[in-house]
Amino acid sequence: MKNRKTIYIAKELQDTLAEIVMSMRNRDMTIGIYVENIILHHLETYKDEINRLAEIKFKKLL
């Protein structure tokens, strides 16, 4: 098992995610795995923008 950390989200969002995961009918899918996949997709999709903003921030610190 991977190292895992707890994150806190609104109860309403957790309920929505639980409904989505249950509707997938995949016994291996959990809310945690689903959220991790969403975050990984987001980071991959926006990595150039994230890196650009990080570079701007770093330059401002110097």
C-alpha positions in Angstrom: 0.0 0.0 0.0 1.2 3.5 -0.9 1.9 6.1 1.8 -1.4 8.0 2.1 -2.4 11.3 3.8 -5.8 12.6 4.9 -7.4 15.5 3.2 -10.6 17.2 4.3 -13.4 18.1 2.0 -17.0 19.3 2.5 -19.5 16.6 3.4 -21.6 17.5 0.5 -18.7 17.0 -1.9 -17.9 13.7 -0.2 -21.5 12.6 -0.7 -21.4 13.5 -4.4 -18.1 11.7 -4.9 -19.5 8.6 -3.1 -22.5 8.6 -5.5 -20.2 8.9 -8.5 -17.9 6.1 -7.3 -20.8 3.8 -6.4 -22.3 4.4 -9.9 -19.1 3.1 -11.5 -19.7 -0.4 -10.1 -16.0 -0.9 -9.8 -15.1 -2.7 -6.6 -11.5 -1.5 -6.7 -12.5 2.2 -7.0 -12.7 4.3 -3.8 -13.3 7.9 -3.2 -9.6 8.3 -2.4 -8.5 6.7 -5.6 -11.0 8.7 -7.6 -9.9 12.0 -6.1 -6.2 11.1 -6.6 -7.0 10.4 -10.3 -8.7 13.8 -10.6 -5.7 15.6 -9.0 -3.2 13.7 -11.2 -5.2 14.6 -14.3 -5.4 18.3 -13.2 -1.6 18.4 -12.6 -0.8 16.8 -16.0 -3.3 19.1 -17.8 -2.1 22.3 -16.2 1.6 21.5 -15.6 2.9 24.1 -18.0 0.8 26.8 -16.3 1.7 25.6 -12.8 5.4 25.6 -13.7 5.1 29.1 -15.3 3.5 30.5 -12.2 6.1 28.8 -9.9 8.9 30.4 -12.0 7.3 33.8 -11.7 6.9 33.4 -8.0 10.5 32.2 -7.6 11.8 35.1 -9.5 9.8 37.6 -7.3 11.4 36.0 -4.2 14.9 36.9 -5.5 
